[in-house]
Amino acid sequence: MSVGIGVIGVGRIGSMHAELLARRTPGATVTRIYDAFEEQAHAVARPLGVPTTNSVEALLAAPDVDAVAICTSTDTHADLIVAAAEAGKAIFCEKPVSLELAEVDRALAAVEAAGVPFQIGFNRRFDPGHAAVAAADVGEPHLVRITSRDPAPPPLAYVRVSGGIFLDMTIHDFDMARFVAKSEVVDVFARGSVRIDEGFSEAGDVDTAVVMLEHENGCFTTIDNSRQAVYGYDQRVEVFGAKGMAASENPLANATIVRTAEGMRAATLPYFFLDRYVPSYLNEWQAFVSAVATGTEPVVGKHDARAPLVIGLAAWQSLREGQPCSLR
Ligand SMILES: NC(=O)c1ccc[n+]([C@@H]2O[C@H](COP(=O)([O-])OP(=O)(O)OC[C@H]3O[C@@H](n4cnc5c(N)ncnc54)[C@H](O)[C@@H]3O)[C@@H](O)[C@H]2O)c1
């Protein structure tokens, strides 16, 4: 039996998800698409041969929708989760659930009350390289190092409503730190500055940051972020433990190398997440569809939706106050 999925919101990431679900995820069928911007819904649905609906309510009422993929802008996620849970649908929601903890708790309470499966879109756990780092037997983890640098800053209009670097960008790295260290975070120390575009200051944000985390098991994680790495999307994770270390390097855009008398040249990095992380998106969909089909709990669930936001809010507090913020 195929899991029928209604995709809500088909902008930048939702259009990719609709296509991956419709064409490249065995066991899934996209049965309905809805976007508040009707033309966009049609533009994505038509080539996939999927019917659109003219409201969220109509999508949730469709009998062939077993699960929803919520891929709308962040400020709409909590209400959509509540509506989908009340309709008894399994839920996949893009990260983050909300920029406000109270809203996250309201949405997750509705999921809990309805007893429906819930998966949050922390896709990087499903990246083959990062997953292999987390699975490597390096003994008790002592140190984790995460480098996460975007190729270019987003538009300032987006920055102003994004929740800032820690809730928009580093939130993926906070999830990765918990995943690789296999332990919750108890202390957060963040520093940040504006090195790329003064517009970030005007938006109350930073474009360059370092965060140190201390985990319950004693492991330390350091994360470094930049909104502009001129050489491309730089995504590396390393764990160092009692028995060794494991690291995931950046895949290159292609495997060509050029050797000359001057030295060796390799290809550039994939440009951004829609290129770099496709395997992770496919794997996260496969995990979600399997969980729904078999009635098992999704591996990245309710607690994982909440914990990185708590760390992100603590990072902002730490940056503002110039001292570590404890979550103990
Ligand atoms: N996991 C990742 O790698 C990743 C990457 C990018 C974005 N995201 C997350 O995905 C979400 C969407 O980001 P995006 O970049 O695709 O945004 P976007 O603005 O490109 O697309 C959002 C779409 O949702 C539609 N929409 C807005 N409100 C709606 C509503 N109430 N009902 C139906 N449709 C509605 C808009 O018309 C638009 O088409 C955000 O929460 C973002 O944080 C995750």
The ligand as an SDF file (V2000), in Angstrom:
LIG
                    3D

 44 48  0  0  0  0  0  0  0  0999 V2000
   15.4180   21.4740    5.6830 N   0  0  0  0  0  0  0  0  0  0  0  0
   15.9550   22.3330    4.8510 C   0  0  0  0  0  0  0  0  0  0  0  0
   17.0220   22.0940    4.2980 O   0  0  0  0  0  0  0  0  0  0  0  0
   15.2220   23.6000    4.5210 C   0  0  0  0  0  0  0  0  0  0  0  0
   15.7050   24.4210    3.5010 C   0  0  0  0  0  0  0  0  0  0  0  0
   14.9970   25.5770    3.1710 C   0  0  0  0  0  0  0  0  0  0  0  0
   13.8460   25.9160    3.8590 C   0  0  0  0  0  0  0  0  0  0  0  0
   13.4230   25.1070    4.8760 N   0  0  0  0  0  0  0  0  0  0  0  0
   12.1880   25.4460    5.6160 C   0  0  0  0  0  0  0  0  0  0  0  0
   11.0980   25.2090    4.7410 O   0  0  0  0  0  0  0  0  0  0  0  0
   10.0670   26.1790    4.9610 C   0  0  0  0  0  0  0  0  0  0  0  0
    9.7340   26.8620    3.6360 C   0  0  0  0  0  0  0  0  0  0  0  0
   10.8720   27.5210    3.1460 O   0  0  0  0  0  0  0  0  0  0  0  0
   10.9910   27.9580    1.5950 P   0  0  0  0  0  0  0  0  0  0  0  0
   12.3610   28.4800    1.4450 O   0  0  0  0  0  0  0  0  0  0  0  0
   10.5180   26.8770    0.7060 O   0  0  0  0  0  0  0  0  0  0  0  0
    9.9270   29.1650    1.5520 O   0  0  0  0  0  0  0  0  0  0  0  0
    9.1860   29.7750    0.2790 P   0  0  0  0  0  0  0  0  0  0  0  0
    8.7730   31.1370    0.6900 O   0  0  0  0  0  0  0  0  0  0  0  0
   10.0000   29.5960   -0.9700 O   0  0  0  0  0  0  0  0  0  0  0  0
    7.8730   28.8500    0.1070 O   0  0  0  0  0  0  0  0  0  0  0  0
    6.8130   28.8560    1.0000 C   0  0  0  0  0  0  0  0  0  0  0  0
    5.5450   28.5110    0.2210 C   0  0  0  0  0  0  0  0  0  0  0  0
    4.4770   28.3430    1.1400 O   0  0  0  0  0  0  0  0  0  0  0  0
    3.3240   29.0170    0.6480 C   0  0  0  0  0  0  0  0  0  0  0  0
    2.4930   29.3760    1.8070 N   0  0  0  0  0  0  0  0  0  0  0  0
    2.7220   30.3000    2.7780 C   0  0  0  0  0  0  0  0  0  0  0  0
    1.7490   30.2600    3.7110 N   0  0  0  0  0  0  0  0  0  0  0  0
    0.8860   29.2780    3.3380 C   0  0  0  0  0  0  0  0  0  0  0  0
   -0.2880   28.7210    3.9170 C   0  0  0  0  0  0  0  0  0  0  0  0
   -0.7870   29.1880    5.0720 N   0  0  0  0  0  0  0  0  0  0  0  0
   -0.9060   27.7100    3.2510 N   0  0  0  0  0  0  0  0  0  0  0  0
   -0.4160   27.2380    2.0930 C   0  0  0  0  0  0  0  0  0  0  0  0
    0.7070   27.7160    1.5040 N   0  0  0  0  0  0  0  0  0  0  0  0
    1.3480   28.7170    2.1240 C   0  0  0  0  0  0  0  0  0  0  0  0
    3.8520   30.2060   -0.1300 C   0  0  0  0  0  0  0  0  0  0  0  0
    2.9240   30.6710   -1.1010 O   0  0  0  0  0  0  0  0  0  0  0  0
    5.1140   29.6070   -0.7720 C   0  0  0  0  0  0  0  0  0  0  0  0
    4.8530   29.0300   -2.0320 O   0  0  0  0  0  0  0  0  0  0  0  0
   10.5990   27.1250    6.0420 C   0  0  0  0  0  0  0  0  0  0  0  0
   10.0850   26.7300    7.2820 O   0  0  0  0  0  0  0  0  0  0  0  0
   12.1000   26.9010    6.0210 C   0  0  0  0  0  0  0  0  0  0  0  0
   12.7120   27.1020    7.2910 O   0  0  0  0  0  0  0  0  0  0  0  0
   14.0800   23.9700    5.2040 C   0  0  0  0  0  0  0  0  0  0  0  0
  1  2  1  0
  2  3  2  0
  2  4  1  0
  4  5  1  0
  4 44  2  0
  5  6  2  0
  6  7  1  0
  7  8  2  0
  8  9  1  0
  8 44  1  0
  9 10  1  0
  9 42  1  0
 10 11  1  0
 11 12  1  0
 11 40  1  0
 12 13  1  0
 13 14  1  0
 14 15  2  0
 14 16  1  0
 14 17  1  0
 17 18  1  0
 18 19  2  0
 18 20  1  0
 18 21  1  0
 21 22  1  0
 22 23  1  0
 23 24  1  0
 23 38  1  0
 24 25  1  0
 25 26  1  0
 25 36  1  0
 26 27  1  0
 26 35  1  0
 27 28  2  0
 28 29  1  0
 29 30  1  0
 29 35  2  0
 30 31  1  0
 30 32  2  0
 32 33  1  0
 33 34  2  0
 34 35  1  0
 36 37  1  0
 36 38  1  0
 38 39  1  0
 40 41  1  0
 40 42  1  0
 42 43  1  0
M  CHG  2   8   1  16  -1
M  END
$$$$
